[in-house]
Amino acid sequence: MVLLPIRGVEAADNAVAPAFKPRLPSKSVAGKGCIVEQGRIPAALRVWFAQQQRALPWRVANAQGMRDPYRTWIAEIMLQQTRVEAVIPYFENFLRVFPDAQTFALAAEVDVLRAWSGLGYYRRARMLHAAAALLMEKYQGTFPPTAAALRALPGIGAYTAAAIASLAFGERIAVVDGNVKRVVARLFAWELAADDKQLELAARQQGAVWMATLPLDELAAAGQLNEAMMELGATVCLPRNPLCDVCPLRENCLARQAGRAAQLPLPKKAKKWVDLEMVFLVHRVGERVLLAQREGGWSPGLFEPPSILLAQQSPAQAALDLQGLATQSAAALQDHGVVRHTITHHRIRAFVYSLVATTERPTTSGAQWLDPASVPLTGLASKVLRCTFA
């Protein structure tokens, strides 16, 4: 395949490695001067994907190659900001508990959060649940077939809508996620940051160009192309140490030709972290633990052992304060050290203490004596309990 330059950029010389020149996408990557025979890249990607795709539980298709929209929806939401390997067991369990939209919509929120517990970003689960209710109310459980209509459901943005519409209904609409942006940034050597809106727009425009080249008689083609792009970014065109030698687009990648594949796209702006120190008290009676349900902040509705933000007092003194507030028990405290956790731009150092008693004393803090396995826990609570039950 012959690669032409983006407007205003010199073409790469296959014989002699060119000096690197920063590139930016033209105002319209859909115009002339992007790639000759635009259809060859989508065709190459689809062939590569058919041969190299990972076997994943949500990649179940019918005879026409189309996916179930419910399974696709659940998977795409779970995969947001979560590794594929971590999602697999949660996805399989979720589908066992909630096999269809109707069962899911009728479930109690506490059961939904319990099935989600450990995945983090619990707002996703609540929005899923709200969308399932609306799906039953407005659409009688049948998913609307277009990305535009899907976006009316809570928690479904442009990416998720495009993924469901293309994979389950064949709509020719490009998905754009971090993997896709990385692939196109390197393919065209665009000197843009990973979180630059210009890169997202350019990737979306280029995706539309490729979608227009797909065979008209292949309904599954759009979903296959979208998944091929995401799979390439997830398994080959990696953020660090890209595997250029096995990439199906290696001969056409301007960043590779310039020796810049590992540097593009440019880094995102650094996060501004908030550092917190907390003290947790795990009060046990047999297998039951004193747990409080969070009402605000991160992970509302989920359960944690009683905790306190560390101010001027020492961790040990804060644990004693918690002991008096929670149960007024005189049992000796055990120090379990520090657990570290990050969530929504917060870096937390949690000092963990526990006490073991024989009687469930009444509490004045609103906490309840519960079996931790019976309620949804925050990710931090799971770490804290593992520390004390070890």
Steps between C-alpha positions, in 0.01 A plus 500: 500500500628849416480764767449862398582792727250692705456842343801718559723205604767340286460132413726249672779351287504121528864483393649754740364568849378862496582755765212528743263789435215566743161436343152616584177371344364710219169680553323208335672164491211381287620710206748409231860431589465261793536148363476358151256208485347577836329162515821300525570591862154389624529180295845425642381567854198274465712213366749547782222512760337182371832320546634661818204605718494387862228258607286708737162405649316800357615421145211266429341561160211356302524350151514848345785603731282730712530529877231498767442866598446427871826305538683761294364783715595335830849418373569846360399671824707261709803548275508874558816572701532130591737239356355223285646228726332653804164536326460139379393336831274795589335489159436127521357527852287803409345314207425203724320723751339735246471305172281758324387861519170418670662303783754778543240778502294326770798435729553688826781753495682324783514182287632695202771662710592165654549349152707806404703510823872501423475660156502852639344814354163398641319782324526279191291231669234748610476650152477152348215418735317825418548436127359148533188640669455756221563234238213294639270800547555674167617223265345186657848357546602536134814702439469787252718421197678832446774678690293819512209323669723301735651821635163586654557219753672598828875439507536438125732749336632530146750214530263245658217592264724452196628168632151358559356638176782365285552162671134411556324680214765565234479880506798650319625723774856508632588449865766724645675398821856525626612201295354638177648846557842348560486295180403789274737745671788268417376401156498866392771620745271763648685702761210526743443408864293191577230713662498774234150554359653558157633143501157362589335700221762394246467134602122522467528655154748239382278227638209636296716487187588135564140410582393632161730250326351186658311249282133588489384138524689422825293612800767397752778695327464819707523319832791293376693810397430673830611200702806452281611858571448456874666158502801633312543777756452262793734222388749638245504880481566521873547826691857400584722270296265457202546172313555662163658194339173303520265789420289451186536874425877519555586581139268800502569644845661844477595500869685170456680632193608805700606294801231668710245224562574472874479879543159553343246605590654757733443453876185622671516779750605373842221433749466720803480260792342560840684313775295373793585308817225298666459257786272195475376289789389145421289372790435127469269258675547164333449547128294816542653846481379846593436675167367844408332590171656796321258785435711737291838549337634208305307171487173613666284209612793265549625375837822559693621451856477820710774746409624848579719751318831540673562855621733596782466184708709187455351199316482305826311781674261531206432125522422537871262785416326276246478223757319729741267642235409169341452248778659621824668160517799458732665226290865550406579648159726324251710703255504359143713768337417709192292430191533723192217575259427743216157616385376803303823699530540413869803315636410344833723363775274300730625401845317179592411385850276220619348359814332167560210467740256228600185712512341732243465815703242766405646784292434872496668573166242359257724202421356147482625153588517325162664215316733679254412244232133604513542867406685698230833629629714787376833404348678653797282304745591176324869579542453595865309180579749278319770659711324417827365156407835376368 
